[in-house]
Amino acid sequence: MTGNTPVTVLGIGSMGRAVAAAFLAAGHPTTVWNRSPERAAALVEHGAAQALTIEDAVRASPVLIAVLTGFDATLDSLAPAAGALAGRTVVTLNSGSPAGARAAAAWITARGARFLGGAIKNVPAAVGDSDTLLYFGGARAVFDEQAGLLRALGGDLAYLGPEPDLAALYESAVGATLLPALLGFLEGAAVLATRGIPAATMVPYSRNWLRMIESLLPILAEEIDTGDYTKLGSSVDLFDAAVADDRALAAESGVDLSWHEPMHELVRRGVAEGLGAQSISSLFEVMKQPAGWAGPARRAPGFMVASPLRNPES
C-alpha cells in the first residue's frame, strides 16, 4: 500500500496516543477514536481527525489499529459498527490471551474484515524507533500488504506465522519474565533500604546481572529443545540449597519474600522427581506437566522445536 494510507486508531491511552502520533509523523492521514473523546485533543492539534462515533471511525479508513485494553474491549467497541467492517483490515495491538485473539479473529473475519494480531515490544516513548520490535500473527498476505504502514510504529517487524493468536501467545511467553524481574528489583531495593542504601546504587550491578542472564538464554533454550539438561552447570540442587539463604535474608531484613514460595515449591518438586543434579532448565519438565507428572519426557536424540519466528523478508 502507498505511504499515505489512511489509518484509524481505536483507543488513545498512552500506547494509543504514541501509535497515532507515529502514524501522523510518517504522513498517514490518521483518525482517532476513544470512549472518552477529550483524550483526542492533543492529537487533533497535531493533525489527527477525530471520530465521535465508532461507526465514523471505522468508515474513515481501510485499516483499523485497535489499541484498547484487551480483546473483549475491542469487540465491545466494534460491535456497534459491525456492519461497516467488511473489506477493512483490523490490526490488534492490545493485550490479552491467545483464546481472546482467536475469538476476536473469528468475530472480525465473520464480518468480512481481515485480521492481524500484533504486539509492540517496547514502551510508548519508543514507538516509531528503528529498533522497536513488533510481531504479528495472521495471514501472510495481510502482513505483507500492511508492513509498510506498520513500519511507522517500529523498524523491527517480525512475522510469526499464520495463526491469528501467535502474537498473544508470544506476549504471554516472553512477558512471563517481566513481573518476576521487576519484583526482584523491588525486593533488592527493599533489602538495601533496610540499611539506608538508595536503590540507585544497585542499578549498575543489576544491569550487569541482567546481561549475564541474557547470555544464558540460548543455553537454556537449547537444553529445553533437546532435553539434554547438562550444559548450564547451575543445578536444581544448587537452587534448592539457596532456599535456606532466602529465608535467612527475610528473617534478617524483615522484607516480605513470600512471593518466592511458589518458586521454592517448583524447585522442591524437581528434586523430588530426581532432577536435582540436572540444570535448572530441567524444571521446564515440571512446569509443562504440573498434574500427575511422572518424570522427564523421553525424546529422540537431536529432537528440536523449530521457532516460527521469521524475518518479514523470509
C-alpha positions in Angstrom: 0.0 0.0 0.0 1.1 3.6 -0.5 3.0 5.5 2.1 0.0 7.8 2.9 -2.5 5.0 3.6 -5.3 6.4 5.9 -5.5 4.7 9.2 -7.8 4.8 12.2 -6.5 4.3 15.7 -9.1 2.9 18.2 -8.1 3.7 21.8 -5.9 6.6 22.7 -4.4 5.7 26.1 -0.7 6.1 26.5 0.2 3.5 23.8 -2.7 4.5 21.5 -1.5 8.1 21.6 2.0 7.0 20.7 0.7 4.9 17.9 -1.4 7.7 16.4 1.5 10.2 16.8 3.8 7.8 14.9 1.4 7.5 12.0 1.0 11.3 11.9 4.7 11.7 11.9 5.0 9.3 9.0 2.5 11.2 6.9 -0.5 8.9 7.2 -3.9 10.6 7.4 -4.9 9.5 10.9 -8.4 9.3 12.5 -8.6 8.7 16.2 -11.5 7.4 18.4 -11.8 6.9 22.1 -14.7 6.3 24.5 -13.5 9.5 26.3 -13.3 11.9 23.4 -11.5 14.6 25.3 -8.3 12.5 25.2 -8.0 13.2 21.5 -7.4 17.0 21.9 -3.6 16.9 21.7 -3.6 14.6 18.6 -6.2 16.7 16.9 -3.9 19.7 17.4 -1.2 17.8 15.6 -3.4 17.0 12.6 -5.4 13.9 13.5 -9.1 13.8 12.6 -11.4 12.8 15.5 -14.3 10.4 15.0 -17.0 10.9 17.6 -18.7 7.6 16.9 -17.2 4.2 16.3 -19.0 3.8 13.0 -17.5 7.0 11.7 -14.1 5.8 13.0 -14.4 2.5 11.1 -15.6 4.1 7.9 -12.8 6.7 7.9 -10.0 4.3 7.0 -9.3 1.0 5.3 -7.1 0.0 8.2 -8.1 0.0 11.8 -5.5 -0.3 14.6 -7.0 -1.3 17.9 -5.0 -0.3 20.9 -7.7 -1.0 23.5 -7.4 -2.7 26.9 -8.0 -6.2 25.6 -9.8 -8.3 23.0 -13.1 -8.1 24.8 -12.9 -4.3 24.9 -12.0 -4.3 21.2 -15.1 -6.4 20.2 -17.4 -4.4 22.5 -16.2 -1.2 20.9 -16.5 -2.5 17.3 -19.9 -4.2 17.8 -22.0 -1.1 17.0 -20.1 -0.7 13.7 -20.1 -4.4 12.8 -21.9 -3.6 9.5 -19.1 -1.3 8.4 -16.2 -3.7 8.8 -16.5 -5.6 5.5 -13.4 -5.1 3.3 -11.3 -3.5 6.0 -8.2 -4.7 7.9 -8.2 -4.8 11.7 -4.9 -4.9 13.4 -4.9 -5.5 17.2 -2.1 -4.2 19.3 -3.8 -4.9 22.7 -3.0 -7.3 25.4 -5.0 -10.5 26.0 -4.9 -14.3 25.9 -4.4 -16.5 22.8 -8.0 -17.6 23.2 -9.1 -14.0 23.2 -7.1 -13.4 20.0 -8.7 -16.4 18.3 -12.2 -15.2 19.3 -11.5 -11.7 18.1 -10.2 -13.0 14.8 -13.2 -15.2 14.3 -15.7 -12.4 15.1 -13.9 -9.9 12.8 -13.4 -12.2 9.8 -17.1 -13.3 10.1 -18.0 -9.7 9.4 -16.0 -9.6 6.2 -12.8 -7.9 7.6 -9.3 -9.2 7.7 -7.5 -9.7 11.0 -3.8 -9.4 12.0 -2.9 -9.8 15.7 0.2 -7.9 16.8 2.1 -6.7 19.8 4.5 -3.8 20.4 7.5 -5.0 22.4 8.5 -1.6 23.8 7.3 1.3 25.9 5.1 4.1 24.3 8.0 6.5 24.2 9.9 4.1 21.8 7.0 3.7 19.3 8.4 4.6 15.9 12.0 4.0 16.7 14.1 2.0 14.3 14.9 -0.7 16.8 11.4 -1.2 18.3 10.1 -4.7 17.7 6.6 -5.6 16.7 5.5 -9.1 15.9 2.3 -10.4 14.2 0.3 -13.5 13.6 -2.3 -13.9 10.9 -2.5 -14.3 7.1 0.9 -13.7 5.5 -0.7 -11.7 2.6 -2.3 -9.3 5.1 1.1 -8.8 6.9 2.9 -8.2 3.7 0.3 -5.7 2.5 0.4 -3.7 5.7 4.1 -4.0 6.5 4.9 -0.6 5.1 2.2 1.1 7.2 3.2 -0.8 10.3 6.8 0.1 10.0 5.9 3.6 11.0 5.5 2.1 14.5 8.9 0.4 14.7 11.7 -0.7 12.3 11.9 -4.3 13.5 8.9 -6.2 12.2 8.6 -10.0 12.7 6.0 -12.3 11.1 5.3 -15.2 13.5 3.1 -17.4 11.3 -0.5 -17.7 10.0 -2.2 -18.5 13.3 -4.1 -15.3 14.5 -3.2 -15.9 18.2 0.6 -16.1 17.8 1.3 -12.6 18.9 -0.8 -13.1 22.0 0.9 -16.4 22.6 4.4 -14.9 22.4 3.2 -12.0 24.6 2.4 -14.5 27.3 5.6 -16.5 26.8 8.0 -13.6 26.5 6.2 -11.4 29.0 6.4 -14.1 31.7 9.8 -12.7 32.7 8.6 -9.2 33.3 6.8 -9.4 36.7 9.4 -11.7 38.4 12.2 -9.4 37.1 10.5 -6.2 38.4 9.6 -7.8 41.7 13.2 -9.0 42.1 14.4 -5.4 41.6 11.9 -4.1 44.1 12.9 -6.8 46.6 16.5 -5.8 46.2 15.7 -2.1 46.7 13.7 -3.1 49.9 16.6 -5.1 51.3 19.1 -2.2 50.6 16.6 0.3 52.2 16.8 -1.6 55.5 20.4 -0.3 55.6 19.6 3.2 54.3 21.1 2.5 50.9 19.4 4.1 47.9 18.1 1.8 45.1 20.0 3.8 42.5 23.3 2.3 43.8 22.0 -1.1 42.7 21.3 -0.1 39.1 24.8 -0.7 37.5 25.1 -4.1 39.1 21.6 -5.1 38.2 22.3 -4.2 34.6 25.3 -6.5 34.5 23.3 -9.2 36.1 20.6 -9.0 33.5 23.1 -9.1 30.7 24.6 -12.2 32.3 21.1 -13.8 32.3 20.6 -12.7 28.7 23.8 -14.6 27.8 22.3 -17.8 29.3 19.1 -17.8 27.3 20.5 -19.6 24.2 21.8 -22.4 26.5 18.5 -22.6 28.4 16.6 -22.8 25.1 19.0 -25.5 23.7 18.6 -27.6 26.8 14.8 -27.4 26.7 14.6 -28.1 23.0 17.0 -31.1 23.1 16.0 -32.5 26.5 19.7 -32.5 27.5 19.9 -30.7 30.9 23.6 -31.0 31.4 25.2 -27.9 29.8 24.3 -24.9 32.0 26.0 -26.0 35.2 23.6 -24.4 37.6 21.7 -27.4 39.1 18.3 -27.7 40.7 20.1 -28.9 43.9 22.1 -25.6 43.9 18.9 -23.6 43.9 17.3 -25.9 46.5 20.2 -25.2 48.8 19.7 -21.5 48.4 16.2 -21.7 49.8 17.6 -21.5 53.3 19.5 -18.4 52.4 16.3 -16.7 51.1 14.6 -17.5 54.4 17.6 -16.2 56.4 17.5 -12.9 54.4 13.8 -12.5 55.1 14.3 -13.0 58.8 17.3 -10.6 59.0 15.8 -7.8 56.8 12.2 -8.1 57.6 11.4 -7.8 53.9 8.5 -9.8 52.7 9.9 -12.6 50.4 6.8 -14.7 50.5 6.4 -14.4 46.7 9.4 -16.8 46.5 7.4 -19.7 47.9 5.8 -20.9 44.6 9.3 -20.9 43.1 10.7 -22.8 46.0 7.9 -25.3 45.6 8.8 -25.9 41.9 12.4 -26.5 43.0 11.3 -29.0 45.7 9.2 -30.8 43.1 12.1 -31.0 40.8 14.3 -32.5 43.5 11.6 -35.0 44.4 11.3 -36.1 40.8 15.1 -36.8 40.6 16.1 -33.7 38.7 18.4 -32.4 41.5 21.7 -33.0 39.5 20.2 -31.6 36.3 20.3 -28.0 35.1 17.7 -25.6 36.5 16.2 -25.6 33.0 15.0 -29.1 33.7 12.2 -27.5 35.7 10.6 -27.0 32.3 9.6 -30.6 32.6 7.9 -29.9 35.9 6.2 -26.7 34.7 4.8 -28.1 31.5 3.0 -31.1 33.2 2.1 -29.8 36.7 -0.6 -32.5 37.3 0.4 -36.2 37.6 3.9 -35.6 36.2 5.9 -38.8 36.1 9.4 -37.9 35.1 11.2 -36.2 32.2 9.8 -36.8 28.8 11.7 -39.2 26.7 12.8 -37.6 23.5 14.6 -38.8 20.4 18.2 -37.8 20.1 18.6 -34.5 18.3 15.0 -33.5 18.9 14.5 -29.8 18.2 11.5 -27.5 18.3 11.6 -25.1 15.4 10.7 -21.5 16.2 8.1 -19.9 14.0 9.7 -16.5 14.3 10.7 -15.3 10.9 12.0 -12.2 9.4 9.4 -10.5 7.2 11.7 -10.7 4.2 12.0 -14.5 4.5 
